[in-house]
């Protein structure tokens, strides 16, 4: 009995040590890689806040730690610029809009963007990533399934189609296209977390063989094989990508957008319609032909 107890006392720490080794090793390998200046890593840094200016003018704001009583520092962010703030504490940002001071609390590990709102006024929104080498096309906001279904219906998606979704999020557009219509699909998103969600969604729906998901910057992606291109991007992003639509898409390809039209494509518009989601909110869908 004493011999068995002694062996157990010797082996137990060894097993525990091996287990801890693999736990630490796996945790280190799976840890996020921060996106340093100019890096191509799309992984968010949980100890950093980024503020991007996607407007065409310089934006002035003040910023300080939420817990600080010191005066806030004043910053001027030029058009296309990106400011970074490291630390684990919340930040208080203030800027002026129509003569009023707007105050926002910024959370660590979160990207933000100054953009124009529907009235052409500058407003601070959630951003989509922290990279310096990629355009911030739109924050991630999932398209309601009622809208997804109507977008596919308006585009008359069928089994012979290849549906691309730029900024695919959790993959609901291409997964439904494959599941309901038998179409092939490709989802592109800059956030690897969204791509993991999309792959899990496709697996659950049983359409993994029909769809592909890629971690890419949509502004640099090749979507020339698309017969249907789905978008839920902001107006300036649609304008930015329009030359790629015109150069990459084959004549006859359909482009279907959620809420925002493609600027300069009025003559290509085939149809538009309004859809209510389950909460009663109205959404607009625009259909174009290349």
Long-range contacts (C-beta under 8 A, 24 or more apart in sequence): 35-129, 35-130, 35-131, 35-132, 37-84, 37-132, 38-132, 38-133, 39-131, 39-132, 39-133, 40-131, 40-133, 41-131, 42-129, 42-131, 42-134, 42-190, 42-191, 42-192, 42-215, 43-192, 44-109, 44-110, 44-111, 44-129, 44-130, 45-109, 45-130, 46-108, 46-109, 47-86, 47-87, 47-88, 47-108, 47-109, 48-84, 48-85, 48-86, 48-87, 48-108, 48-109, 48-130, 49-84, 49-85, 49-87, 49-91, 49-106, 49-107, 49-108, 49-109, 49-110, 49-111, 49-112, 50-82, 50-83, 50-84, 50-85, 50-111, 50-112, 50-127, 50-130, 51-77, 51-82, 51-83, 51-85, 51-93, 51-106, 51-111, 51-112, 51-113, 51-114, 51-124, 51-127, 52-81, 52-82, 52-111, 52-112, 52-113, 52-114, 52-127, 52-136, 53-77, 53-78, 53-79, 53-80, 53-81, 53-82, 53-113, 53-114, 54-80, 54-113, 54-114, 54-115, 54-135, 54-136, 54-236, 55-79, 55-114, 55-115, 55-116, 55-122, 57-122, 59-95, 59-114, 59-122, 60-95, 60-96, 61-93, 61-94, 61-95, 62-93, 62-94, 62-95, 63-91, 63-92, 63-93, 63-94, 63-106, 64-91, 64-92, 65-89, 65-90, 65-91, 65-92, 66-90, 66-91, 66-92, 66-105, 77-114, 82-132, 84-130, 93-124, 95-122, 95-124, 97-121, 97-122, 97-123, 111-136, 113-139, 115-234, 115-236, 116-236, 128-167, 128-190, 128-191, 129-190, 129-191, 131-190, 131-217, 133-217, 134-190, 134-217, 134-219, 134-220, 135-217, 135-219, 135-237, 135-240, 137-166, 137-167, 137-218, 137-219, 137-233, 137-234, 137-237, 137-240, 137-241, 138-167, 138-232, 138-233, 138-234, 138-237, 140-167, 140-169, 140-191, 140-194, 141-232, 142-169, 142-170, 142-172, 143-169, 143-172, 143-173, 143-232, 143-258, 144-277, 144-278, 144-281, 144-283, 145-172, 145-176, 146-275, 146-276, 146-277, 146-278, 146-283, 147-258, 147-275, 147-277, 147-283, 147-285, 148-172, 148-173, 148-176, 149-176, 149-180, 150-273, 150-275, 150-285, 151-230, 151-256, 151-258, 151-285, 152-176, 152-177, 152-180, 152-181, 152-228, 152-256, 154-256, 154-271, 154-273, 154-285, 154-287, 155-228, 155-230, 155-254, 155-256, 155-287, 156-254, 157-181, 157-183, 157-228, 158-182, 158-183, 159-183, 160-227, 161-227, 161-228, 162-186, 162-225, 162-226, 162-227, 162-228, 163-226, 163-227, 163-228, 163-229, 163-230, 164-188, 164-223, 164-225, 164-226, 164-228, 164-229, 164-230, 165-229, 165-230, 165-231, 166-218, 166-221, 166-223, 166-229, 166-230, 166-231, 166-233, 166-241, 167-218, 167-231, 167-232, 167-233, 168-194, 168-195, 168-198, 168-213, 169-194, 169-197, 169-198, 170-194, 170-197, 170-198, 170-201, 171-195, 171-197, 171-198, 171-199, 171-201, 171-202, 171-211, 171-213, 172-201, 173-230, 174-198, 174-202, 174-211, 174-213, 174-230, 175-201, 175-202, 175-205, 175-207, 175-211, 177-228, 178-202, 178-205, 178-207, 178-210, 178-211, 179-205, 179-206, 179-207, 182-210, 183-210, 183-228, 184-210, 184-211, 185-210, 185-211, 185-212, 186-211, 186-212, 186-213, 186-214, 186-223, 186-225, 186-226, 187-211, 187-212, 187-213, 187-214, 188-213, 188-214, 188-216, 188-218, 188-221, 188-223, 189-213, 189-214, 189-215, 189-216, 189-218, 190-215, 190-216, 190-217, 190-218, 191-215, 219-244, 222-248, 223-248, 223-249, 224-248, 224-249, 224-250, 226-253, 227-252, 227-253, 227-254, 228-253, 228-254, 228-255, 228-256, 229-253, 229-254, 229-255, 229-256, 230-256, 230-257, 230-258, 231-255, 231-256, 231-257, 231-258, 231-260, 232-257, 232-258, 232-259, 232-260, 233-257, 233-260, 234-260, 235-260, 235-261, 235-263, 238-262, 238-263, 239-263, 239-264, 245-290, 246-290, 249-290, 250-290, 251-290, 252-289, 252-290, 253-289, 253-290, 254-287, 254-288, 254-289, 254-290, 255-287, 255-288, 255-289, 255-290, 256-285, 256-286, 256-287, 256-288, 257-285, 257-286, 257-288, 258-283, 258-284, 258-285, 259-283, 259-284, 260-286, 261-286, 262-286, 262-288
